[in-house]
Amino acid sequence: MAKIAVASEKQPAGVGPNWVSGGPTARLLAAGDGWTVSDVVCSAGPLDRPFEERHSRTSIAIVVSGTFQYRSSTGRELMTPGSLLLGNAGECFMCGHEHATGDRCVSFSYAPEFFDRLASEAGVSRMRFDIPRLPPIRALAQLAAKASALLAGADRVSAEELSIQVAAQAIQIARGVEPRRTCADASSLARVTRVVRMIDTQPDTPHDLASLARIARLSRYHFLRAFERLTGTTPHQYLLRARLRKAAVRLRTEPARVVDIALECGFGDISNFNRTFRTEFGVSPRVYRSRPSEP
């Protein structure tokens, strides 16, 4: 049985002792035998110098809002809402906010025995992540929405079940992904970050490739290439998933009508919303709202 912890600001589970002004603070949401879940908020910005930290345990964090650059021995990636940060026990890492301020993550930390057991049950004898990030893909959509709903206080989201689901899904997906090198100049990183932040805060705003490219001040061709290289998904897919995450959280936490949620999240009509939502989450919005939180 999971023990729900009293809310308090403390060092995030699985992270080393280095703390500076503008760095992260964490609120422990829940803990059980071999796992913890924390709400980690970082207020660092371009004027704050990145500092080295260390994952004391296997760590997986779902980015809920904001952006940052994550660097570890497995590589470097731009972390965006809906993506999963992957950290190995004992691994040093740095998080930078060179182009924008702040982020928020739901961070899961696992004891070695607990994580090894989950890996074994997933068919992996010994699991160590070879990549630093999983991008916001369809297979992770439900987990990202559940993490946001957990922060919003949805009582149908079990922290213990979500911890196991996150680890199992990360293991299954990461084992089939080849490591890669992301090479992006500072200008492209800043421009893509600007667009991602705009989408994150205003997902309901009408946009197409041309309007997003104008915000980035790039041609459509160069913007599309840079965005996909840095985020792991296309601008259209990213915008669509940002809207769907917002809608999914509202369905779990608010009594508003489905049609109102659809329109307020940027969908032009209810039929398009129903069709797109079912494709992403496997069920209709009404079924998603009414069923328990199990996958």
C-alpha positions in Angstrom: 0.0 0.0 0.0 1.4 3.4 -1.0 2.0 5.9 1.7 0.9 9.4 0.7 3.4 11.9 2.0 2.8 15.2 3.6 3.5 18.0 1.1 6.8 19.6 1.7 9.6 21.1 -0.3 12.7 18.9 -0.3 15.4 17.6 -2.6 14.0 15.5 -5.4 14.3 11.8 -4.8 17.1 10.3 -6.9 19.0 13.6 -7.3 22.3 14.7 -5.7 22.7 17.3 -3.0 23.7 20.3 -5.1 21.3 23.2 -4.7 21.6 26.8 -6.0 19.5 29.8 -6.3 17.0 29.4 -9.2 17.4 25.6 -9.0 14.8 22.9 -8.4 12.5 22.2 -5.4 10.4 19.1 -5.0 7.2 18.2 -3.2 6.9 14.5 -2.4 3.5 13.3 -3.7 3.6 9.6 -2.8 6.0 6.9 -1.8 5.9 3.1 -1.6 8.2 0.1 -1.3 10.9 0.8 -3.8 9.4 3.9 -5.5 8.7 7.6 -5.0 6.8 10.2 -7.0 7.6 13.9 -6.7 6.4 17.2 -8.1 9.7 18.9 -9.2 9.6 22.6 -10.1 12.6 24.4 -11.4 12.8 28.2 -11.5 16.2 28.4 -13.2 16.6 30.7 -16.3 19.2 31.9 -18.8 21.2 33.8 -16.1 21.6 30.7 -13.9 24.7 28.6 -14.5 23.9 24.9 -14.9 25.5 22.7 -12.2 26.2 19.0 -12.1 23.8 16.6 -10.3 23.6 12.9 -9.9 20.8 10.3 -10.1 21.2 8.3 -6.9 18.5 5.9 -8.1 17.0 5.1 -11.5 14.9 8.2 -12.4 12.2 8.8 -15.0 10.6 12.2 -15.2 7.6 13.3 -17.2 7.9 16.9 -18.3 4.6 18.7 -17.6 5.5 22.3 -18.5 8.5 24.4 -19.6 11.6 23.3 -21.4 15.2 22.6 -20.6 18.3 21.0 -22.0 19.2 17.7 -20.4 22.8 16.5 -20.6 24.2 13.1 -19.4 26.6 10.5 -20.4 24.0 9.1 -22.8 23.7 12.3 -24.8 21.9 15.7 -24.7 18.3 16.5 -25.6 15.8 19.3 -25.4 13.1 18.3 -22.9 9.6 19.4 -23.7 6.1 18.7 -22.2 5.1 15.2 -22.8 8.6 13.8 -23.1 10.3 11.5 -20.6 13.7 12.2 -19.0 15.7 9.0 -18.4 18.4 8.7 -15.7 20.5 5.8 -14.6 21.5 5.2 -11.0 24.9 6.8 -10.3 24.8 8.9 -13.5 25.8 12.5 -13.4 23.8 15.0 -15.4 23.2 18.7 -16.0 20.0 20.7 -16.8 20.3 24.0 -18.6 17.8 26.8 -19.2 19.8 28.8 -21.7 16.8 30.1 -23.7 13.8 30.2 -21.2 13.0 30.1 -17.5 11.5 27.3 -15.5 10.0 23.9 -15.9 7.9 21.4 -14.0 8.1 17.6 -14.0 6.6 14.6 -12.3 9.6 12.6 -11.2 9.6 8.9 -10.5 12.5 7.3 -8.6 13.1 3.6 -8.3 15.2 1.5 -5.9 17.6 -0.8 -7.8 15.8 -4.1 -6.7 12.4 -2.7 -7.6 13.5 -1.4 -11.0 15.4 -4.6 -11.8 12.3 -6.6 -11.0 10.2 -4.5 -13.3 12.8 -4.9 -16.1 12.9 -8.7 -15.6 9.1 -8.9 -15.9 9.3 -6.9 -19.1 11.8 -9.4 -20.5 15.0 -7.5 -19.9 17.7 -9.2 -17.7 19.4 -5.9 -16.8 18.2 -2.5 -17.9 20.4 0.6 -18.3 19.1 3.5 -20.4 21.3 4.2 -23.5 19.4 7.4 -24.4 18.6 10.4 -22.3 15.0 11.1 -23.5 11.8 9.6 -25.0 10.0 12.2 -27.1 6.3 13.0 -26.8 5.0 10.1 -28.9 1.6 8.5 -29.0 2.6 5.5 -26.8 3.4 7.9 -24.0 0.3 10.1 -24.3 -1.8 8.5 -21.6 1.1 8.5 -19.1 1.7 12.2 -19.7 -1.9 13.0 -19.3 -2.1 11.0 -16.1 0.9 12.7 -14.7 -0.7 16.1 -15.3 -4.0 14.9 -13.8 -2.1 13.6 -10.7 -0.8 17.1 -10.1 -4.3 18.5 -10.6 -5.6 16.2 -7.8 -7.5 13.7 -9.8 -8.4 11.0 -7.3 -8.7 8.3 -9.9 -5.0 8.4 -10.7 -3.1 6.0 -8.6 0.5 7.1 -8.0 1.6 3.5 -7.4 0.1 2.2 -10.6 1.4 5.2 -12.6 4.9 4.6 -11.2 4.8 1.0 -12.5 3.3 1.9 -15.8 5.9 4.7 -16.4 8.8 2.3 -15.7 7.4 -0.5 -17.8 6.6 1.7 -20.8 10.0 3.4 -20.6 11.8 0.1 -20.5 9.9 -1.3 -23.5 10.3 1.7 -25.7 13.9 2.7 -24.8 15.3 -0.8 -25.4 14.3 -0.5 -29.1 15.7 3.0 -29.7 19.1 3.5 -31.1 21.3 6.2 -29.5 21.7 9.3 -31.6 23.6 12.5 -31.6 21.6 15.7 -31.6 23.6 18.5 -33.2 21.8 21.9 -33.1 23.2 25.4 -33.1 22.2 27.7 -30.3 20.1 29.8 -32.6 17.9 26.9 -33.8 17.6 25.7 -30.2 16.4 29.1 -29.0 13.9 29.4 -31.9 12.4 26.0 -31.4 12.3 26.6 -27.6 10.3 29.8 -28.2 7.7 27.9 -30.3 7.4 25.0 -27.9 6.9 27.4 -25.0 4.2 29.3 -26.9 2.4 26.0 -27.7 2.7 24.9 -24.1 1.0 28.0 -22.7 -1.4 28.6 -25.6 -2.2 25.2 -27.2 -5.7 26.3 -28.2 -4.4 29.1 -30.5 -4.9 28.4 -34.2 -1.6 27.6 -35.9 -0.2 25.9 -39.0 3.3 25.3 -40.1 3.7 28.7 -41.8 2.6 30.6 -38.6 4.8 28.6 -36.3 7.8 29.1 -38.7 7.2 32.8 -38.6 7.3 32.8 -34.8 10.6 30.9 -35.1 11.8 33.3 -37.8 12.8 30.4 -40.0 11.6 29.2 -43.4 9.1 26.4 -43.2 11.7 23.9 -44.5 14.3 24.8 -41.9 11.8 25.1 -39.1 10.3 21.7 -39.8 13.8 20.1 -39.8 15.0 21.9 -36.7 11.8 21.2 -34.7 11.7 17.5 -35.5 15.4 17.1 -34.8 15.2 18.8 -31.4 11.8 17.5 -30.2 11.5 14.1 -31.8 8.2 14.9 -33.4 6.7 17.2 -36.1 5.2 20.6 -35.2 1.7 19.4 -36.2 2.0 16.3 -34.0 3.4 18.3 -31.1 0.6 20.9 -31.2 -2.0 18.2 -31.5 -0.7 16.3 -28.5 -0.5 19.4 -26.4 -4.2 20.0 -27.1 -5.1 16.4 -26.4 -3.2 16.4 -23.1 -5.0 19.5 -22.0 -8.3 18.0 -23.0 -7.5 14.7 -21.2 -6.7 16.4 -18.0 -9.8 18.5 -18.1 -11.9 15.4 -18.8 -10.5 13.8 -15.6 -10.7 16.8 -13.4 -13.7 19.0 -14.6 -17.4 18.5 -15.1 -17.5 20.7 -18.2 -19.3 19.3 -21.3 -17.1 17.4 -23.8 -18.0 19.7 -26.6 -17.0 22.8 -24.6 -13.6 21.1 -23.6 -13.0 20.3 -27.3 -13.7 23.8 -28.5 -11.7 25.4 -25.7 -8.7 23.2 -26.4 -8.4 24.3 -30.0 -10.5 21.7 -31.9 -12.8 23.1 -34.5 -15.6 20.6 -34.1 -16.7 17.8 -31.8 -16.4 15.1 -34.5 -12.8 15.9 -35.3 -12.0 15.9 -31.5 -13.7 12.6 -30.9 -11.9 11.0 -33.8 -8.5 12.4 -32.9 -8.9 11.6 -29.2 -9.8 8.0 -29.9 -6.8 7.6 -32.2 -4.5 8.9 -29.5 -6.0 7.3 -26.3 -7.8 4.3 -27.7 -11.2 5.3 -26.4 -13.7 8.1 -26.9 -13.6 11.2 -24.6 -16.7 10.1 -22.8 -15.3 6.6 -22.0 -12.0 8.1 -21.0 -13.8 10.4 -18.6 -15.9 7.7 -17.0 -13.6 4.7 -16.7 -11.1 4.1 -13.9 -7.5 5.1 -14.3 -6.1 1.7 -15.4 -4.4 1.5 -18.8 
